[in-house]
Amino acid sequence: MLRTQFTLTTKRQLTHDVYELTYSCPDMIKEYPKHGQYVMFQLAPGLNRAYSIASFAGKTFTLIIKRIAEWRGSPMICDAEVGTTFSGMLPLGHFVLQDNSRAKCFIGTGTGFAPVYCQALGHSLRGEKAEKIAFVFWVRGLEDSFYEEEILELGRSFVSFEYVQYFSREGIDTERQRKWYVTDWITPERVSEYEEYYLCGSPAMVKSAREKLEALGIAKENIFWEQF
Ligand SMILES: Cc1cc2nc3c(=O)[nH]c(=O)nc-3n(C[C@H](O)[C@H](O)[C@H](O)COP(=O)(O)OP(=O)(O)OC[C@H]3O[C@@H](n4cnc5c(N)ncnc54)[C@H](O)[C@@H]3O)c2cc1C
């Protein structure tokens, strides 16, 4: 783990409250992140905030952060001007992609998207275009949706790629876009097709998904999760 500084180089607003922020961190080459790890911002004494790395390359990393007005850390980070330098620590965390070619399912809700997207990207870089993956992602409504193009591009790296988006506030019901929650995706038929599960999002989703997977016979050691 490095105690270091990183500088905001680009900022893109993805939805009304979600930002994609890219930072340059020359120190990163001293200890490269694993897919799924996070960065800790030291914003002020007693004000540390963790954010999962959504992608990284060379000396840069990208975060996806929900700006919650009136809260403390996320507005400081999302409102910062390009060129602002922050102090922090990276890489941190044990919610990391397992280095194997097993069929994997990535399930994320809201900004819990960031680490599972990073893990799926890492899996795509293994270079064996044989893996089967599923990417299952929930947001409230269509206006909260982001990274559609990036996810479809990611899918081109895999022989078999199932991408399903869940919305709890839309009346949609198609093959790709469904109503309600990601846990609905977990059925005996689908579970029989995937060997490892990566879950990230609200504590309620993670708890419910873990219980459902275990009830369907998935061993605890094949379920990896983080909640926030
Ligand atoms: C490992 C990890 C990875 C994470 N990755 C991401 C990520 O990729 N993207 C992302 O967006 N988030 C991520 N988070 C969440 C992130 O760290 C912060 O928790 C989140 O951004 C909220 O921080 P904040 O300072 O804006 O809110 P805070 O100010 O800390 O508010 C948090 C809580 O305090 C309450 N609160 C705030 N102000 C008050 C007040 N005045 N009075 C009473 N209660 C109040 C809020 O209701 C809320 O429940 C991650 C967390 C962890 C642990």
The ligand as a MOL file (V3000), in Angstrom:
LIG
                    3D

  0  0  0     0  0            999 V3000
M  V30 BEGIN CTAB
M  V30 COUNTS 53 58 0 0 0
M  V30 BEGIN ATOM
M  V30 1 C -14.4290 -0.2120 -0.0170 0
M  V30 2 C -15.3910 0.8990 -0.4050 0
M  V30 3 C -15.4950 1.2670 -1.7400 0
M  V30 4 C -16.3690 2.2840 -2.1040 0
M  V30 5 N -16.4670 2.6130 -3.4170 0
M  V30 6 C -17.3160 3.5870 -3.8030 0
M  V30 7 C -17.4420 3.9370 -5.1840 0
M  V30 8 O -16.7950 3.3330 -6.0750 0
M  V30 9 N -18.2870 4.9340 -5.5100 0
M  V30 10 C -19.0360 5.6310 -4.5650 0
M  V30 11 O -19.7810 6.5550 -4.9230 0
M  V30 12 N -18.9490 5.2830 -3.2530 0
M  V30 13 C -18.1060 4.3180 -2.8500 0
M  V30 14 N -17.9850 4.0160 -1.5180 0
M  V30 15 C -18.7420 4.8280 -0.5250 0
M  V30 16 C -17.8990 6.0520 -0.1110 0
M  V30 17 O -16.7420 5.6400 0.5890 0
M  V30 18 C -18.6410 7.0200 0.8120 0
M  V30 19 O -19.1740 6.3040 1.8970 0
M  V30 20 C -19.7730 7.7680 0.1150 0
M  V30 21 O -19.2700 8.5050 -0.9860 0
M  V30 22 C -20.4510 8.7330 1.0970 0
M  V30 23 O -19.4700 9.5760 1.6250 0
M  V30 24 P -19.8010 11.0720 2.0070 0
M  V30 25 O -18.6150 11.6150 2.7410 0
M  V30 26 O -20.2730 11.8330 0.7980 0
M  V30 27 O -21.0280 10.9120 2.9780 0
M  V30 28 P -21.0090 11.1460 4.5620 0
M  V30 29 O -20.9790 12.5980 4.8200 0
M  V30 30 O -19.9910 10.3010 5.2050 0
M  V30 31 O -22.4160 10.5870 4.9190 0
M  V30 32 C -22.5360 9.2180 5.1150 0
M  V30 33 C -23.6900 8.9570 6.0750 0
M  V30 34 O -23.8140 9.9680 7.0630 0
M  V30 35 C -25.1290 10.5350 7.0190 0
M  V30 36 N -25.0140 11.9910 7.2200 0
M  V30 37 C -24.3540 12.8440 6.4180 0
M  V30 38 N -24.4630 14.0950 6.9060 0
M  V30 39 C -25.1890 14.0020 8.0270 0
M  V30 40 C -25.6420 14.9530 8.9870 0
M  V30 41 N -25.3470 16.2570 8.8920 0
M  V30 42 N -26.3740 14.5080 10.0230 0
M  V30 43 C -26.6780 13.2090 10.1710 0
M  V30 44 N -26.2780 12.2700 9.2820 0
M  V30 45 C -25.5570 12.6590 8.2360 0
M  V30 46 C -25.6620 10.2260 5.6630 0
M  V30 47 O -27.0870 10.1230 5.6670 0
M  V30 48 C -25.0280 8.8980 5.3980 0
M  V30 49 O -25.7560 7.8510 5.9790 0
M  V30 50 C -17.1310 2.9740 -1.1140 0
M  V30 51 C -17.0230 2.5910 0.2210 0
M  V30 52 C -16.1710 1.5640 0.5770 0
M  V30 53 C -16.0750 1.1910 2.0280 0
M  V30 END ATOM
M  V30 BEGIN BOND
M  V30 1 1 1 2
M  V30 2 1 2 3
M  V30 3 2 2 52
M  V30 4 2 3 4
M  V30 5 1 4 5
M  V30 6 1 4 50
M  V30 7 2 5 6
M  V30 8 1 6 7
M  V30 9 1 6 13
M  V30 10 2 7 8
M  V30 11 1 7 9
M  V30 12 1 9 10
M  V30 13 2 10 11
M  V30 14 1 10 12
M  V30 15 2 12 13
M  V30 16 1 13 14
M  V30 17 1 14 15
M  V30 18 1 14 50
M  V30 19 1 15 16
M  V30 20 1 16 17
M  V30 21 1 16 18
M  V30 22 1 18 19
M  V30 23 1 18 20
M  V30 24 1 20 21
M  V30 25 1 20 22
M  V30 26 1 22 23
M  V30 27 1 23 24
M  V30 28 2 24 25
M  V30 29 1 24 26
M  V30 30 1 24 27
M  V30 31 1 27 28
M  V30 32 2 28 29
M  V30 33 1 28 30
M  V30 34 1 28 31
M  V30 35 1 31 32
M  V30 36 1 32 33
M  V30 37 1 33 34
M  V30 38 1 33 48
M  V30 39 1 34 35
M  V30 40 1 35 36
M  V30 41 1 35 46
M  V30 42 1 36 37
M  V30 43 1 36 45
M  V30 44 2 37 38
M  V30 45 1 38 39
M  V30 46 1 39 40
M  V30 47 2 39 45
M  V30 48 1 40 41
M  V30 49 2 40 42
M  V30 50 1 42 43
M  V30 51 2 43 44
M  V30 52 1 44 45
M  V30 53 1 46 47
M  V30 54 1 46 48
M  V30 55 1 48 49
M  V30 56 2 50 51
M  V30 57 1 51 52
M  V30 58 1 52 53
M  V30 END BOND
M  V30 END CTAB
M  END
